[in-house]
Amino acid sequence: MTNVNHMPMTEALLSGASPEVLASTPLPTEYTAAHLRVEDENIFGDETDRDVRRTLHVGQVPMPELAPDEVLVAVMASSINYNTVWSATFLPLSTFGFLKATARRGGWDTRHDQPFHVLGSDAAGQIVRVGSGVRRWQVGDHVMVSAACVDDQEPAAQADGMLSEYQLAWGFETNYGGLAHYTVVRASQLIPKPGHLTWEEAATVPACAGTAYRMLVSDRGARMKQGDVVLIWGASGGLGAYAVQMVKNGGGIAVGVVGSAEKMAAARALGCDLVINRDEIGIGSAGADPDQVIAQGKRLGKLIRQGVGEDPHIVFDHVGRATFGISLFVVRRGGSVVTCGSSTGYQHQFDNRYLWMRLKRIVGSHVANLQEQVECARLFTLGQVMPALSALYPLEQVGEATRLVQLNEHIGKVGVLCMAPEPGLGVTDPGLRARIGEEALNPLRAFAPAPVLAGQR
């Protein structure tokens, strides 16, 4: 029998070793991670299709030293976010520039400037080391990781961490992200993992569910109330899947816009009251043409009124250039467009008359502060919001997983198993899981595109 005091860390974790054993088990000097290499920055040249599979490498990177306010998490599972697509295509900017900017702050931040960039802004796993200044967390704790890396000593962060001047997107603007066997995070990024969720389910929660919570529910977002009609672009995607559930859980009326019949079925499975296929009615591609934007907005508004009886109070927009002008037009007088991103382009054009003369609001939102993340996670524990996991890939196939998102061929969240050897692990509250039910917990598993990880239901 192997002496637990001398077993490798991976073996100790997967065998359920005690916190004391984990704390005394040596760490590897290198670990497996999905990463970019600085020499690939100009690999695409003028190519139109920047295939992320060409730049995403899976291999060994050196283990960094921990700062006093950081923890080292053994990542059991992660998931793909669109910022990994941006990183792997080096658009709109190379994230190696972000790492250099972070390093210029000096001190511990100099570690981030490396010739490699470990990606990933989601993770669920187990703490294996804590820095000397960490108070509320211990080795062995099961956690999820928020993508918002903030300076919690900055005055503005005491009001709202997302207002921190030095707020960074972990795994995008920082190194040592979550698509790896280990990740380095600040203690102020940690969220208790709901005990009824598997590692891969939990890993889909913080970045997208937390973002949707802040956009819709938080008083810093659109301030959704009962009965509000909410138009959700991309209602079957990662962000959209959680937005639909937040709307329904809060007593709202969810109107989803998607791009295929299969995605329409997925949006209905999530609870959408009305689902519209943008391709069938020719909306969402107008870009900068003002006349087309207005015409498409009128068509969309008519369909929404026919379906639910009134114009939307809120539009949930993360698509950007292709939809923003329509969003601003279609939201009702006095309504709000809340935005957290621009996957189709950052340069938005809209007819300002419909903003100022109809007293509409544009609300910018970015990830979520720690309190919002904890409140969001509580909704999962209450069984009111479910994981949006569909497809699941091993870390070795992270390129294929990210390519799926790059081509918008995914539904919900695409998960990645990191240190966990198989799906279904990490549940510490099987009673709660049984009460909620496997079918309820996995509303999008039926929509997983092939190929997926062997053994997934």
N, C-alpha and C positions, 0 to 999 in steps of 0.2 A: 504494500500500500504506500502511496506517495505521502511523504511528510508535508502537511499543509503549509508549514512554515517555509518550505523551499519550492513549492509549486509555482509555475508562472502565473502572472496576474490574470490572464485570460481564463486559465483553468480554475483559479480561485473564485473568480466571479461567477463562472457558469456552474460551479459546484455548490453555490450558495454559501460561501465562506462567511464567517462572522466579520463584523467591522474591525475587530481586533486583528484578525488574520489579514484582512485587506490592507490595513494600515502598516503591517509589518512585512508585507510581500513586496519585493523589489519591483520597481517599474522598469520597463524596457527602455533602452536608450534610443530606440527608433520605433515607429509604429506605422501601420498601414493607413493611408489617407488618399482621398480623391483631391488632386491638386493640379494647378496650372504651373507651367514653367516659363520663366521670363523670356527665354529664347524663342518662344512661340508667339510673342506679341505681334509680329508682322507676318505670320504664316498665311493669312488669308488674302493679303493684298487687296485687289479690287473685286474679289469674288462676291457674288450676290448671296449665295447659300453658304453661310459660315457654319458648317456642320460641327457641332460641339463635340462630337466623338473624336475629332482630330486633335483636340487640345486638352481634353480631360484625361489625365493620367491617374492610375491607381498604383501606388507603390509606397516605399518607405520614406519617411521624413524624420528628422531628428526631434526628440522630445524636448520641449522648451522648459525653462525654469518658471516656477510660479511666483507671481507677485503676492504681497501679503494679503490683498483683498480678493484673491482669485481662488478658484477650485479647479481641480482636474476631474473631469467626468469621463468614465468609461462609457462610450456611446454604444448603446444596444441597437438603436435604430434612428434614422433621420428621414428627411423627405426633401423633395425637389421644390424649390421656389424659383420664380422667374429671374431673381437676381443672379442665380447660378448660370442661367442662359446668358445674361448680360456679361458676366465675368468671362465665360468660356468663349464668347465671341469678341471680346475686347471692345465692346460697344456699349454705350456711346464713348466710353473712355476705358483704358486699361486699368484694371483694379490694382496693378502694381504701383500706379501713381498714388492711389489711396493709401497703400501700405507705406510708401515713402512719406506721405504727408503725416500719417499717424506717428511714424518714427521720429519726425522732426520735433515732436513734443518732448522728446527726451525721456530719461529714466527707463522704466520698464517698457515703455512703448517702442523703444528702439528694436525690440525683439521681432516686431512685425515686418520689418523690412528685410525680406529674404528673397532668394532667387526662385522660390516656390510660393504658391498661395493655396493653402488648404481652405476649401470652400465649404459652404453649407450653413444655412441660417435656421435650422430646426434640429432638435436632438432630444432624445429621451434616454436616460441611462442612470448609472450609479456613481456616486461620488467616491473617488479613491484617494484623493489628497485634498487637504484644505490649507490655505495660506495662514500665516501666523496672525493675521488680523481678522479672520473670519469668525463670527460669533454664533450665528444662528443655524449653521449647517455642520453636519458631521460625516465622516467617512461611513459609507454604507447607505446613506439616504438615497431614495429613488426620486429623481427629479426630471422636470422638463426645463428647457432653456429658452428664455425669451431672446429674440433677435436684437433687442435694443440694449446696446452697451453704453451706459451713461456714466458721467462723472458725478457720483452721488455727493461729492463735497462742494459742488457748484451751487450757489444760492438758488438759481432758477429751478434746479432739479428738485428742491424741496417742495415746490408748488406742483411741478409736473415734470417728471424725468425726461419727457420728450422735448421739453424746452431747453434742455442742456445744450450749450454751444458746442460741447464736445460729444454729443450723442452720435454714436456710430452704429452702422448695421454690421453686427457680428457675422463673420464669415463672408462678408462682402467688402466692407471697408476695414476689416481687421483680418489677421491671419488666424490659423488654428481653429477653423470652423468645424461644423458638426458632421460633415460627410467623411467620417474617419472612425478609427477605433477609440481615439481619445480626443477630447477637446478642452481648451482652456477658456474659462468664462469667469466673469466677475460674480461674486456672491449675490450682487444686486440683480442678476439675471435669472436667478433660480426660482422655479415654481414647483410646489409639491405635485408629484405625479398622482393623478387619480388612480386608486388601487384596483379598480375594476377593469382598467384598460391594459391591453397588451403593449409591449414596447413600441411596436410599429403603429398602433393606433394613436398612442400618446404623442408620437413624434410628428403627427400631422397637425397638432393643435396650436402651438403658440404663435407662429408667424401669421397664419391665415385667420384662425379663429379669433386671436387677440386683436388683429387688425380690424376685422369685421365688427367686433364688440365696440372698439373705440369709435369707429365710423358711425355706427348706428345707435348704440345704447348709451355710451358715455355722454356726460354733459359737455364734453369737449368736441363732440361730433355733431351729428344731425339731430340729436335729441328726439329720436323716434318715440311716438306715443301710441297708445292703443287705437286701432282703427286706421292708422296711417297706411296709405297706398305707397309701396316702395318698388320702384323699377330697378331691377338688378341686371346689369349687363354681365354676360358670362355666368349665368346662374348655375351652371353645372360644373364650373371649374373649382379650384381650391378655395379662393376667396368667396366666390359666388355661392358655393354649397353651404358655407357657414353663414353668409348673409341671409340666405333663404330661411335657415333655421332660427337665426336671431329675430327676424321679422315675425315669423310664425309664433315663436315662443313669447314674444312681446305683444301679441294681440294685433299684429298688423296684417296687411294684405300684400302678398308677395307676387309681383309680376316679373317673370324671368324672360330674358332674351338670350337665345342660344343659336347655334349654327348648324344643327343637324337633327334628324328625327330621333336618333339615339340619345342625343343630349336633351331633347325635349322630354323623353321618357325619364331620364335621370332627374331633371328638374322637377317633374311631377312627383317622383318618388321621394324627393326631399321636402315636398309640401307646397310647391308653387300653386297659387290659385289660378294663375293664367300664365301660359307659356307661349312665346312668340318665336318663330323661326325667322331670323333676320334675313337668311338667304332667300326664303320663299317670297318675301315682300320687298327685297332689294334695299335694305337699310344697312347703315353701318359702314359704308364704303365711300362716302361722299368726300371725306377729307376736308379740303379747304374750299370747295365750291359752295358759296353761300346759298345760291338758289336751290341746289340739291339738298343741302342741309335742312332748309326750311320745308321743302317738299317732303323729305323723308320724315321729318319731325311731325308733320301734319298726318302722314299715314300712320305712324306709330301711335300718335295721340288718339286718333280715331279708333284704332284697335283696342287700346287700353280702355277707353270710355265704353266701347261696346262690350268689353269683357268684364269690367268691374264697376262701371258706372260713373267714374270720375277720373280726373287727372291725378298723377302721382304727387304726393307731398314731398317725397324724397327720391332722388336718383343716386344709385350706388354705382360710381364710375371708376374703374381702374384701367380701362382700355385706352383712354387718352385721345389722341388725335382723330381717330376714325369715328368716335362717338360723342366727343365732348360738346360740340356745337348742338347736336341733337338733344343731348341731355339737358342743356341749358334752355333750349326751346320748349321741350315737352313738359318740364316740371311746372306745376301750377303756380299761379300768382302767389308770391310770398313763400314759395317752397325753397328747398335746399338741394344743391348738387354737392355731394361729398366725394372727394377724390383722394386716392392714396397712391396713384401710380399712373403710368402711361406706357403700356406694353406695345402700342402701335405708334408711338412717337410723342415727344414732349411738347412740341410746338402746337398749341391749340389755337383755333380760331373760332369765334362765335360772334353773333350779332348782339352787340352790347345793349341795344334797345330793349331786348327781352329780359335783360338783367336789371337795368336801373329803373325802367318805367313800370316793371311788374314786381319790383321789390323782392327779387330773388336773392339767394345767398349762395356763395361758393365756399365750401368748407374744406380746407386742406387737412389731411390726417396722415399720420405716419406711425406704423406699428402700434404699440400701446405701452403705457407705463406699467410698472410692476403691480400696482394695486388693481389696475384694469385686467391684467393677465390673471391674477389670482381670482378675481371675481368671475372672469370668463371660465376658468378651470372649474370653479364651483358648479357652474351650470351642467358640466359633464357629470360631475359626481351626483347631482340631483337627477340625472337621467333626462334632462330637458334638451340637451344638445348632443349630437352623436358625431363620432369621427367621420371624416369625409374620405377615408382611405378607399382607393379602388385597386390600382395596380401595386405590385410589390416586387422589387428587384434586389438582388444581392449587390453589395458594394462594388464587386468586380464588374458589374454591368451598369455602373452609374452613367456612363456615356449614353447608353440606350435609354435609360430612364429620363435623362435630361433632354435627349433628342425628342422624346415623346411630347414633352412640355414645349420645347422650341417650336414644334410643328402644330401645336394646339390640337393634338390628337388624343389628349388625355381627358379623363372625366374625374372630377374631384381632385384628391391629392395622390401623388405618386410617391410611395414609400420606398425606403432603402434600408435593408437590414445591414447593420455594421458588425458589431461584435456578436449579436444574437445569432445563433446558428440556424434558427428556424422560426417560422411565425408562431404566435400563440403564447410566447413566454412573457413573464413580467407581471402577471396578475397576482395581486396580494389580497384582493377582496373578491373571492369567487362568489360569495353570497349576493353581493350587489350586482355582479355581472349576471347571475342567474335571474335575479328579479327584473332586471331591464330586458334581458333576452338577447341571444346572439343575433337574431334577425334584425331587431331594432337597432342594435349597435353597429350594424354594417349595411346601411341603406344603399351604398354604391358598389358593393362587391360584385353584384351581378353585371356591372358595366365595365369590369376590368378588361382592358384590351390585351390581346396576346402579343408577345409572350409574357407570362408572369412567373413568379417564383414557384417552383414545384412545391406542392403541399398547401397552397393557398386555396381556401374555399371559394 
